[in-house]
Amino acid sequence: MNNWFGRFQMWLQRVMAGRYGGDQLNWLLLVLYLILWAAGMFSGFVLFPILAWLLLFFILFRMFSRNRTKRWAENQKFLTVWNRLKGFFTSKAAQLKDRDHRYFTCPHCKNKLRVPRGKGKIQITCPVCRTQFVKKT
């Protein structure tokens, strides 16, 4: 059994030599494929399995592509958007957990400002652009 697995591993390495392989974008596409496949199975809607198969072919195309620079650039664009979304939701979750502070946005430079909660109306000075504004905390 171990000998068979070793031969299979060597064969797979030869097949994938010079190919792009998997990345974070492929993982997201694979999750979307599974969601579409499950939605098609449970709903009976014909469009979901068709979209799932197209997505699977796109995943395989990206994995077996020899144009590594283009696939890398696609993944970098995806990671830029993904990290921006992830940072947005992470910061919102942190703000919801923080019960001791209120968060405001500077009207001039759009910087996020954290001020202590429960101080009444206070004058807030933005440390970036020095704009002053009054808010109730």
C-alpha positions in Angstrom: 0.0 0.0 0.0 2.8 2.4 0.9 4.6 1.7 -2.4 1.4 2.5 -4.4 1.0 5.8 -2.5 4.6 6.7 -3.2 4.2 6.0 -6.9 1.0 8.1 -7.0 2.8 11.0 -5.3 5.6 10.9 -7.9 3.1 10.8 -10.7 1.2 13.7 -9.3 4.4 15.7 -8.9 5.3 15.1 -12.6 1.8 16.1 -13.7 1.8 19.3 -11.7 5.4 20.3 -12.7 5.2 23.8 -14.2 1.5 24.2 -13.3 0.1 26.9 -11.1 -1.7 24.7 -8.5 -4.0 25.9 -5.7 -4.2 29.2 -4.0 -6.6 31.2 -1.8 -8.8 32.2 -4.7 -9.2 28.5 -5.6 -10.2 27.7 -2.1 -13.0 30.3 -2.1 -14.2 29.1 -5.5 -14.2 25.6 -4.2 -16.4 26.6 -1.3 -18.7 28.5 -3.7 -18.8 25.3 -5.8 -19.9 23.2 -2.8 -22.6 25.7 -1.9 -24.0 25.8 -5.4 -23.9 22.1 -5.7 -25.7 21.6 -2.4 -28.2 24.3 -3.3 -28.9 22.5 -6.6 -29.3 19.2 -4.8 -31.8 20.4 -2.3 -33.7 22.9 -4.3 -34.0 21.1 -7.6 -33.3 24.3 -9.5 -31.4 23.4 -12.7 -29.3 26.5 -12.9 -27.3 25.8 -9.6 -25.7 22.5 -10.8 -24.8 24.1 -14.2 -23.1 27.0 -12.4 -21.4 24.6 -10.0 -20.0 22.6 -12.9 -18.8 25.7 -14.7 -17.1 26.9 -11.5 -15.4 23.5 -11.1 -14.0 23.7 -14.6 -12.7 27.2 -13.9 -11.0 25.9 -10.7 -9.4 23.1 -12.6 -8.4 25.5 -15.4 -6.6 27.7 -12.8 -4.9 24.8 -11.1 -3.5 23.2 -14.3 -2.7 26.5 -16.0 0.9 27.0 -17.0 0.5 30.8 -17.0 1.7 31.2 -13.5 2.1 35.0 -13.5 -1.4 35.6 -14.6 -2.9 33.3 -12.0 -0.7 34.9 -9.3 -1.9 38.3 -10.4 -5.5 37.1 -10.1 -4.9 35.8 -6.6 -3.2 39.1 -5.6 -6.3 41.1 -6.7 -8.5 38.7 -4.8 -6.4 39.0 -1.7 -6.5 42.8 -1.8 -10.3 42.7 -1.8 -10.4 39.9 0.7 -8.1 41.6 3.2 -10.0 44.8 2.9 -13.3 43.0 3.6 -11.8 41.0 6.4 -10.3 44.1 8.0 -13.6 45.9 7.8 -15.5 43.1 9.6 -12.7 42.6 12.1 -12.7 46.2 13.1 -16.6 46.3 13.3 -16.5 43.3 15.6 -13.9 44.9 17.8 -16.0 48.1 18.0 -19.0 46.1 19.0 -17.1 44.4 21.8 -15.6 47.7 23.1 -18.2 49.0 25.6 -15.9 51.7 27.1 -15.5 53.8 23.9 -17.5 55.4 21.1 -16.2 55.5 17.6 -16.6 58.6 15.3 -15.3 59.5 11.9 -13.6 62.7 11.3 -15.7 64.9 8.9 -12.6 66.2 7.2 -10.2 63.3 6.7 -12.5 60.3 7.4 -10.1 59.0 10.1 -11.7 56.8 12.8 -11.5 58.2 16.2 -12.0 56.5 19.5 -13.3 58.5 22.5 -14.4 57.5 26.0 -18.1 56.7 26.4 -20.3 58.6 28.9 -18.5 62.0 28.9 -21.5 64.0 27.6 -20.9 66.5 24.8 -17.2 66.9 24.1 -15.1 68.6 21.6 -13.1 66.1 19.6 -9.8 67.0 17.8 -8.7 64.8 15.0 -5.0 63.9 15.6 -4.4 63.7 11.8 -5.9 66.9 10.4 -6.6 68.8 13.6 -10.2 69.3 12.7 -12.4 70.0 15.8 -16.0 68.9 16.1 -18.5 68.3 18.9 -20.2 65.0 19.6 -22.2 63.4 22.4 -20.5 60.4 23.9 
